[in-house]
Amino acid sequence: MKNDNAEHHIQTPDSILNALAGVLPVILESASLEQVIDAFTHALGASLGWVALIEQEAQSLNVLVSGCCPCQEQDVYQMLADQRLQACGWNTVVWESGVGKHFFSRSESNLCALESAVLGKLRHQNGDVAGYFFLAFPHQSYSQKVLRNLAAIISGAIKEYLIKHSVNSLLLNETQKIVSQYTTLFSNAPILINSFSADNRCILWNGECQRLFGWSRDELNRFPDPLALFYPDLTVRERVRASVTTVPGDKMQEWYPIDKNGRVLTTLWSNILLPDHSILNIGVDITARKREEQRLARKAITDELTQCLNRAGILAQLNEILLRNSHLVIQNGMSVVMFDLDYFKSINDRWGHSVGDIALSFFGRELQAHPLPGMVTGRLGGEEFLAIFPAADSQQAWRFIEQFRQRLANSQVVPGYHDLRISFSAGILSLRSGEVMPASEVLKQVDEALYGAKRNGRGMSVIVGGSPQWIAKTSIN
């Protein structure tokens, strides 16, 4: 409501300009168009002010009213539809007096008591009409010049407000569109995207995470520590927690979380520090790839025929176990055994190479059937095999060999080939825990022991450096 002092102060052009100068900064900072109209109405002592913006899609007006004089939306429509206005191509219309009687004579409200007023069009930057504004006063003291200047100022101020808020609205819409696009991207991306807060809450968990791990975000947040579901080991879990909440890694890290069904997965993660100091975790499931890599790695060191390690694989194991033994990692020492199938060439000559392959496959399978702890076996080539026994001395190795020899003697290699039997000769070398010997020397000595067994009639085992009673022979019919 205006007061008497307000009316008195705005009776002159200077007082109007002073009032406007005080209100314009407020208008430019206004959060809504209603605040703009209220600011003009109260600063200038107007009884009525309204702005009607054209809603293009609805083909209607959005009317915002301010002031002490009641005005309905239908009053605005009635005024703008007046034939006297329609008859002239106007941009700004001013009335020094009688505006209420001119337009609202039939109104039951006190609109008809309004005197001076200004009505103006609001235009877009391209010149099209955006809407209308109206400001009316209860007195007749404003001249047309003052009113037109007032109209220009009001029009300019409202236009500046509309441009500013139109840009802000456009930016907000674009921002919301971008957020929506990224939300859709995060939700539907074929990669793992998640984020955890410092207080162990999951704040982002996209669809791929839910598909792979089986947990929804709501389910995770029902637990005091969601990471414990994936990493039961406390030491591992704390390392993961640091990377996803406080100290992102500077390179991709491989982790092995457990899914809802207890399946161990292999995942690769990159942690990105965001401007708000939160961490976005982006990962990929490489479980299938890792399994394939492991399968190919095993295949590369596996003899296809016997399913023992191939030459490269068994020699790599020999070097590794010799190193462990030299460093006292293996407490009871170790043994190495070299096998050679007796008269194998005669098997190929008599029954053919396909039966020879079956015999090799059978030998390799039986050699691995009842292993000692940690035992590793491999095919050196042809009919020669190598077995490594960590933590087994020569006597333990010898007993294993002789039990194996008996199983072969009592087994039928190929159904229907009753005359086909397999025998072998073996050389055994044992090393004490901490004893150092290169792999080449080990192979040389065990090979010499093997050929000692073959020179002594085959079908026996010879221990390197062993006394005569450790030369054993089992006859094979």
PyMOL commands that set and color helices and strands:
alter all, ss='L'
color gray80, all
select helices_A, chain A and resi 4-9+13-28+33-44+73-80+83-86+99-104+110-113+144-188+207-213+217-220+227-230+234-245+287-300+311-326+344-351+353-367+394-409+439-455+468-470
alter helices_A, ss='H'
color red, helices_A
select strands_A, chain A and resi 48-55+60-66+92-95+117-123+129-136+192-196+202-205+253-255+267-273+279-285+334-341+376-381+384-390+424-431+460-463+472-473
alter strands_A, ss='S'
color yellow, strands_A
deselect
rebuild
show_as cartoon
